[in-house]
């Protein structure tokens, strides 16, 4: 497997207030389909902010709002089904939100616990993020990058639609992996 080029470090201390850059961020998920393959999706419309405090990580904060109807899996029929009441209920529940309640740090790994609200149900989620690096972009912005993932049970948020398969198993896996590739711009 080919590795990416090494990350850069433009600033030694990333403490500050940031806005998530939707054009360079991926908020995605992976589900097992028919118990034989993985289907990947992502959201195209979202906004978020972060306060990063390296000296006192507990003072850090993350807030995120995702437009549920912006879900995209590369298949219009599946996207429509995900927007329906079988899954996100996007018409009645237009936003998926996350608000951190606890942040800790161990070296370059940040552990963020917060309240994830999907379809009107709020449950705690813990996500480990690796601090990837920092850069000064050609437009004068200071950027930081984080990558993280966690696995959740979709039924915890009332997303219980499924269909039994004749060969055993179900159409959609109970466990879903949430994936985050974050690029955030430091506020001036």
C-alpha positions in Angstrom: 0.0 0.0 0.0 1.4 3.4 -0.9 1.6 5.9 1.9 0.8 9.6 1.4 3.5 12.3 1.4 4.5 13.3 4.9 2.3 15.9 6.6 3.6 19.3 7.3 3.9 21.4 10.4 3.4 25.1 9.9 2.7 25.9 13.5 4.0 24.2 16.6 0.9 25.0 18.8 -2.4 24.6 17.1 -4.4 26.3 19.9 -7.1 28.5 18.5 -10.5 28.8 17.0 -11.2 27.0 13.7 -13.9 26.6 11.1 -14.3 23.3 9.3 -13.6 23.7 5.5 -16.4 21.7 3.8 -14.6 21.8 0.5 -11.6 19.8 1.9 -13.4 17.7 4.6 -15.1 14.3 4.3 -17.8 13.2 6.7 -18.5 9.7 5.7 -19.8 6.3 6.7 -19.4 2.6 5.7 -22.0 -0.1 6.0 -22.0 -3.7 5.1 -24.5 -4.4 2.3 -26.1 -7.9 1.9 -23.3 -9.1 4.2 -20.9 -9.3 1.3 -19.6 -5.9 0.4 -19.1 -2.4 1.9 -21.1 0.6 0.7 -19.6 4.0 1.4 -21.3 7.3 1.7 -20.8 10.9 2.8 -22.5 14.1 3.4 -21.9 17.1 1.1 -23.5 19.9 3.2 -22.3 20.6 6.7 -20.7 23.3 8.9 -18.7 23.1 12.0 -16.4 24.9 14.4 -13.7 23.9 16.8 -11.8 25.5 19.7 -8.5 23.7 20.2 -6.6 24.1 23.4 -3.4 22.1 23.5 -2.4 23.1 27.0 -5.9 22.3 28.4 -7.6 19.8 26.1 -10.7 19.7 28.3 -11.3 23.4 27.3 -11.5 22.3 23.6 -14.9 22.2 21.9 -16.3 20.8 18.6 -19.8 21.6 17.1 -21.0 20.2 13.8 -24.3 20.4 11.9 -24.9 18.2 8.9 -27.7 18.5 6.3 -29.3 15.0 6.4 -30.6 15.3 2.8 -27.1 15.9 1.5 -26.2 12.2 1.9 -24.6 10.7 -1.1 -23.6 7.1 -1.8 -23.2 7.3 -5.6 -26.7 5.8 -6.2 -29.7 8.2 -6.4 -32.3 5.5 -5.4 -30.2 4.5 -2.3 -29.7 8.2 -1.4 -33.5 8.7 -1.6 -34.0 5.7 0.7 -31.5 7.0 3.2 -33.3 10.4 3.2 -36.6 8.7 3.9 -38.2 7.8 7.3 -36.6 4.3 7.0 -33.3 6.0 7.9 -32.6 9.7 8.4 -36.1 11.1 8.0 -34.5 14.2 6.4 -37.8 16.0 5.8 -38.8 16.1 9.5 -35.2 15.9 10.8 -33.2 18.1 8.5 -30.0 18.2 10.6 -27.7 15.7 12.1 -25.7 17.4 14.9 -22.7 16.6 17.1 -21.6 18.7 20.1 -18.6 17.7 22.2 -19.0 17.1 25.9 -15.4 16.0 26.7 -12.0 16.3 25.0 -8.8 14.7 26.0 -5.4 14.3 24.4 -2.6 11.8 24.4 0.2 13.1 22.2 -1.1 13.5 18.7 -4.3 11.6 19.5 -7.4 13.5 20.6 -10.4 11.7 22.1 -13.6 13.6 21.6 -16.8 12.5 23.3 -20.0 14.2 22.4 -23.7 14.1 21.8 -24.7 12.8 18.3 -28.3 13.6 17.3 -29.8 11.7 14.4 -33.5 11.7 13.6 -34.4 13.3 17.0 -32.4 10.8 19.1 -29.3 11.9 21.0 -26.7 9.4 22.1 -23.1 9.8 23.3 -20.3 8.9 20.8 -16.5 8.8 21.4 -14.2 9.3 18.4 -10.4 9.1 18.4 -8.7 11.6 16.1 -5.1 11.7 14.9 -3.7 15.1 14.5 -2.3 14.9 11.0 -0.5 18.2 10.6 -0.7 21.9 9.9 -0.1 24.0 6.8 -0.1 27.5 5.5 -2.2 27.4 2.3 -1.6 29.6 -0.8 -4.4 31.9 0.3 -2.8 32.8 3.7 -5.0 30.4 5.7 -3.5 28.4 8.6 -5.0 24.9 8.3 -5.0 21.9 10.7 -5.9 18.3 9.8 -7.4 15.5 11.8 -8.5 12.0 10.8 -10.7 9.8 12.9 -13.3 7.0 12.9 -15.6 5.1 15.2 -18.1 2.3 14.9 -21.7 2.7 16.1 -24.9 0.6 16.2 -27.4 2.4 14.0 -30.3 1.1 16.0 -29.2 3.3 18.9 -30.6 6.2 16.9 -33.7 4.3 15.8 -32.4 3.5 12.3 -33.7 0.0 12.3 -34.9 -0.6 8.7 -33.7 -4.0 7.3 -34.6 -7.0 5.3 -33.7 -10.6 6.0 -31.8 -12.4 3.3 -32.8 -15.9 2.2 -29.3 -17.1 2.7 -29.2 -15.7 6.2 -28.1 -12.4 7.5 -29.6 -9.0 6.6 -29.5 -6.4 3.9 -27.8 -3.6 6.0 -25.3 -4.2 8.8 -26.2 -3.1 12.3 -22.7 -1.7 12.8 -21.7 1.4 10.8 -18.3 3.0 10.7 -18.3 6.8 10.8 -15.2 8.3 9.1 -13.9 11.8 9.5 -11.2 13.5 7.4 -11.1 17.1 8.7 -9.5 20.2 7.3 -10.1 23.3 9.5 -9.1 26.9 8.9 -7.9 29.0 11.8 -10.1 32.0 12.4 -8.3 35.4 12.0 
